[in-house]
Amino acid sequence: MANRRLITKAVLYLILILLAFMMVLPLIWMFLSSFKTGSEIFAQPPVWIPETFQWKNYLNAFNLAPFGIYLANSLITATAITVIQIMLSSMIAYGLTQLEFKGKAFLFQSMLLTYMLPAAVTYVPSYVILAKLGLLDSLTGIVVSNISSVFSIFLLRQSFLKVPKEIVEAARSEGANDWQILWKVMCPMSLSTIFTLAMITFVEMYNNYLWPSLIVKSQSKYLITVGLNQFFTTQGTFQNQWAMIMAVNVISVAPLLLLFFIFQKWFIKGVGDSGLKG
């Protein structure tokens, strides 16, 4: 019996290792290809390790397009959206869980209903609103149009529902107002969920492509996703440019990988703590 369990566990671990390797393999290939020549990338049989590491691929890529600006734009907008979105979502989630007012259930159900709509449905009205505000072709327009999220509100609401009512009542008895309860009680007790939500939001906004490509036309305002697409369509038809495309891809995913490695403990804990209630 013990041997059967050991064999079963070994097989499961082997399958997990194999699946993990299959998921990481494209990243490994991309990283190694960023140091190859064009002929080595398309060589048959495949060449994994380049004969000579072409470090100049990174420099040549930056000479062809201002990827430093694109990367900075993505990091700035993703960070701003994440911070503002979590602040606003926290306040709305607090109102939905701790305040009593007429129509609260209807309001929450209406918000969930909007979450079911395809994102493309909102593009035209959002574009018109940004145009009237004079925020087209600007990083501010990207931030303002993404600061609200039904998913963020829903996730924080579920987390706030798990905070014991006794703690909230004790804080009120000590003279704490709603603002103090929100930031000094609710948010600290939901910190793992907030970290998880922050990572999800940051990655989503960092990878956002379709909407920014619709409202931003100036090259200096491109996000890294839009800049990569432009570079790919203009340079990707030549075999000797593929190495530089791989180099730029490595640069674009580096911040996300770094973010995960730094906050992976909080992310895993937050996923485990984000049970749904109510």
C-alpha positions as CSV (number, residue, x, y, z in Angstrom):
1,M,0.0,0.0,0.0
2,A,2.8,2.4,0.9
3,N,4.7,1.5,-2.3
4,R,1.6,2.2,-4.4
5,R,1.2,5.7,-2.8
6,L,4.8,6.4,-3.3
7,I,4.6,5.4,-7.0
8,T,1.4,7.4,-7.5
9,K,3.0,10.5,-5.9
10,A,6.1,10.1,-8.0
11,V,4.0,9.8,-11.2
12,L,2.1,13.0,-10.3
13,Y,5.2,14.9,-9.6
14,L,6.7,13.7,-12.9
15,I,3.6,14.9,-14.8
16,L,3.7,18.3,-13.0
17,I,7.4,18.7,-13.8
18,L,6.7,17.8,-17.4
19,L,3.8,20.3,-17.7
20,A,5.8,23.0,-16.0
21,F,8.7,22.4,-18.4
22,M,6.4,22.6,-21.4
23,M,5.1,26.0,-20.1
24,V,8.5,27.4,-19.5
25,L,10.0,26.0,-22.7
26,P,8.8,28.9,-25.0
27,L,10.4,31.5,-22.6
28,I,13.7,29.6,-22.6
29,W,13.6,29.4,-26.4
30,M,12.8,33.1,-26.6
31,F,15.6,34.0,-24.3
32,L,18.2,31.9,-26.1
33,S,17.0,33.1,-29.5
34,S,17.6,36.7,-28.5
35,F,21.3,35.9,-28.7
36,K,21.3,34.1,-32.0
37,T,21.6,35.1,-35.6
38,G,18.6,34.9,-37.9
39,S,19.9,31.7,-39.6
40,E,20.4,30.0,-36.2
41,I,16.8,30.7,-35.2
42,F,15.4,28.9,-38.3
43,A,18.1,26.2,-38.4
44,Q,17.1,22.6,-38.9
45,P,17.6,20.7,-36.7
46,P,17.0,23.4,-34.1
47,V,20.0,25.1,-32.5
48,W,19.5,25.7,-28.8
49,I,22.7,27.3,-27.8
50,P,24.1,30.0,-30.2
51,E,27.6,29.5,-31.4
52,T,28.4,33.1,-30.5
53,F,26.2,35.1,-28.2
54,Q,25.0,38.2,-30.2
55,W,24.7,40.8,-27.4
56,K,24.4,43.5,-30.0
57,N,20.8,42.3,-30.8
58,Y,19.6,44.2,-27.8
59,L,21.5,47.4,-28.7
60,N,20.3,47.2,-32.4
61,A,16.7,46.8,-31.3
62,F,16.8,49.9,-29.2
63,N,18.4,51.8,-32.1
64,L,15.5,50.8,-34.4
65,A,12.8,51.9,-32.0
66,P,12.5,53.8,-28.7
67,F,11.6,50.7,-26.6
68,G,12.8,52.4,-23.4
69,I,10.0,55.0,-23.8
70,Y,7.5,52.3,-24.6
71,L,8.5,50.3,-21.5
72,A,8.4,53.4,-19.3
73,N,4.9,54.3,-20.6
74,S,3.6,50.8,-19.8
75,L,5.1,50.7,-16.3
76,I,3.8,54.2,-15.5
77,T,0.3,53.6,-16.7
78,A,0.0,50.1,-15.3
79,T,1.2,51.3,-11.9
80,A,-1.1,54.3,-11.8
81,I,-4.1,52.3,-12.9
82,T,-3.4,49.6,-10.3
83,V,-3.0,52.1,-7.4
84,I,-6.1,54.1,-8.3
85,Q,-8.2,51.1,-9.2
86,I,-7.5,49.4,-5.8
87,M,-8.2,52.6,-3.9
88,L,-11.6,53.2,-5.6
89,S,-12.6,49.5,-5.5
90,S,-11.8,49.3,-1.8
91,M,-14.1,52.2,-1.1
92,I,-16.9,50.8,-3.2
93,A,-16.4,47.3,-1.7
94,Y,-16.5,48.8,1.8
95,G,-19.8,50.6,1.0
96,L,-21.3,47.3,-0.3
97,T,-20.3,45.3,2.8
98,Q,-20.5,47.8,5.7
99,L,-23.1,50.4,4.9
100,E,-26.8,50.0,4.7
101,F,-28.8,51.9,2.0
102,K,-31.7,51.4,-0.3
103,G,-31.0,49.6,-3.5
104,K,-27.6,48.1,-2.4
105,A,-28.4,44.6,-3.7
106,F,-29.7,46.1,-6.9
107,L,-26.6,48.2,-7.3
108,F,-24.3,45.2,-6.8
109,Q,-26.3,43.0,-9.2
110,S,-26.2,45.8,-11.8
111,M,-22.4,46.0,-11.5
112,L,-22.1,42.3,-12.0
113,L,-24.4,42.5,-15.0
114,T,-22.0,45.0,-16.7
115,Y,-19.2,42.5,-16.1
116,M,-21.0,40.1,-18.4
117,L,-20.8,42.5,-21.3
118,P,-18.0,42.2,-23.9
119,A,-15.4,44.8,-23.5
120,A,-15.7,45.9,-27.1
121,V,-19.2,47.1,-26.4
122,T,-17.8,50.0,-24.3
123,Y,-15.1,51.1,-26.7
124,V,-17.3,53.5,-28.8
125,P,-18.9,55.4,-25.8
126,S,-15.6,55.4,-24.0
127,Y,-13.8,56.8,-27.1
128,V,-16.5,59.6,-27.4
129,I,-16.2,60.5,-23.7
130,L,-12.4,60.7,-23.9
131,A,-12.6,62.8,-27.0
132,K,-15.0,65.3,-25.3
133,L,-12.6,65.4,-22.3
134,G,-9.6,66.0,-24.6
135,L,-7.8,62.9,-23.4
136,L,-7.3,61.1,-26.6
137,D,-3.7,60.3,-27.6
138,S,-2.5,60.7,-24.0
139,L,-1.3,58.5,-21.2
140,T,-3.8,60.2,-18.9
141,G,-6.6,58.9,-21.2
142,I,-5.3,55.4,-20.8
143,V,-5.3,55.7,-17.0
144,V,-8.7,57.4,-16.7
145,S,-10.4,54.9,-18.9
146,N,-9.2,51.9,-16.8
147,I,-9.5,53.0,-13.2
148,S,-12.8,51.2,-12.6
149,S,-13.1,47.4,-12.5
150,V,-16.1,45.3,-11.5
151,F,-13.8,42.3,-11.0
152,S,-11.7,44.3,-8.4
153,I,-14.8,45.5,-6.6
154,F,-16.2,41.9,-6.5
155,L,-13.0,40.4,-5.3
156,L,-12.5,43.0,-2.5
157,R,-16.1,42.7,-1.5
158,Q,-15.7,39.0,-1.0
159,S,-12.6,39.5,1.0
160,F,-14.2,42.2,3.2
161,L,-17.1,39.9,3.9
162,K,-14.6,37.5,5.6
163,V,-13.5,40.2,8.1
164,P,-15.3,39.3,11.5
165,K,-18.0,41.8,12.3
166,E,-16.8,41.8,15.9
167,I,-13.6,43.5,14.9
168,V,-15.5,46.2,12.9
169,E,-17.9,46.8,15.9
170,A,-14.9,47.0,18.3
171,A,-13.3,49.7,16.0
172,R,-16.6,51.7,15.9
173,S,-16.9,51.5,19.7
174,E,-13.4,53.0,19.9
175,G,-14.6,56.0,17.9
176,A,-13.2,55.0,14.5
177,N,-15.1,56.4,11.5
178,D,-15.7,54.6,8.2
179,W,-12.6,56.0,6.6
180,Q,-10.4,54.7,9.5
181,I,-12.1,51.3,9.5
182,L,-11.5,50.9,5.8
183,W,-7.8,51.7,5.8
184,K,-6.8,50.6,9.3
185,V,-9.0,47.5,9.7
186,M,-10.4,46.1,6.4
187,C,-7.5,46.6,4.1
188,P,-4.8,45.3,6.5
189,M,-6.9,42.2,7.2
190,S,-7.3,41.7,3.4
191,L,-3.7,42.4,2.5
192,S,-3.0,39.1,0.8
193,T,-6.0,39.6,-1.5
194,I,-5.1,43.1,-2.2
195,F,-1.5,42.0,-3.2
196,T,-3.0,39.3,-5.5
197,L,-5.4,41.8,-7.1
198,A,-2.6,44.3,-7.6
199,M,-0.5,41.8,-9.4
200,I,-3.4,40.6,-11.6
201,T,-4.4,44.2,-12.4
202,F,-0.8,45.3,-13.1
203,V,-0.2,42.4,-15.5
204,E,-3.5,42.9,-17.2
205,M,-2.8,46.6,-17.8
206,Y,0.8,46.1,-18.7
207,N,-0.3,43.6,-21.4
208,N,-3.3,45.8,-22.6
209,Y,-3.1,46.2,-26.3
210,L,-6.4,46.7,-28.2
211,W,-7.8,49.8,-26.3
212,P,-4.4,51.7,-26.1
213,S,-3.9,51.1,-29.8
214,L,-7.3,52.7,-30.5
215,I,-6.8,55.9,-28.5
216,V,-3.0,56.5,-28.9
217,K,-1.5,57.5,-32.2
218,S,1.7,59.3,-31.2
219,Q,4.8,57.1,-31.1
220,S,6.0,58.8,-27.9
221,K,2.8,57.6,-26.2
222,Y,3.0,54.0,-27.3
223,L,2.8,51.2,-24.7
224,I,5.2,48.3,-25.0
225,T,2.5,46.1,-26.5
226,V,1.7,48.6,-29.2
227,G,5.3,49.3,-29.8
228,L,6.1,45.6,-30.2
229,N,3.3,45.2,-32.7
230,Q,4.5,48.2,-34.8
231,F,8.1,46.9,-34.7
232,F,7.0,43.4,-35.6
233,T,4.9,44.5,-38.6
234,T,7.6,46.8,-39.9
235,Q,10.7,44.7,-39.2
236,G,9.4,41.2,-38.9
237,T,9.4,40.3,-42.6
238,F,13.2,40.1,-42.6
239,Q,14.8,37.0,-41.2
240,N,17.8,38.8,-39.7
241,Q,15.4,40.9,-37.6
242,W,13.8,38.0,-35.7
243,A,16.7,37.9,-33.2
244,M,16.0,41.6,-32.4
245,I,12.3,40.8,-32.0
246,M,13.2,38.1,-29.6
247,A,15.4,40.5,-27.7
248,V,12.6,43.0,-27.4
249,N,10.2,40.3,-26.2
250,V,12.7,39.4,-23.4
251,I,12.9,43.0,-22.3
252,S,9.1,43.3,-22.3
253,V,8.4,40.3,-20.1
254,A,11.3,40.9,-17.7
255,P,9.3,43.3,-15.5
256,L,6.5,40.8,-15.1
257,L,8.8,37.9,-14.3
258,L,10.7,40.1,-11.8
259,L,7.4,41.2,-10.2
260,F,6.2,37.6,-9.8
261,F,9.5,36.4,-8.2
262,I,9.4,39.3,-5.7
263,F,5.8,38.8,-4.7
264,Q,5.2,35.2,-5.4
265,K,4.7,34.3,-1.7
266,W,2.0,37.0,-1.4
267,F,0.4,36.0,-4.7
268,I,0.1,32.3,-3.7
269,K,-1.2,33.2,-0.3
270,G,-3.7,35.6,-1.8
271,V,-5.0,32.9,-4.2
272,G,-5.5,30.5,-1.3
273,D,-7.2,33.2,0.9
274,S,-9.6,34.4,-1.8
275,G,-12.5,32.1,-1.1
276,L,-15.9,33.3,-2.1
277,K,-18.5,34.1,0.5
278,G,-21.9,35.7,0.6
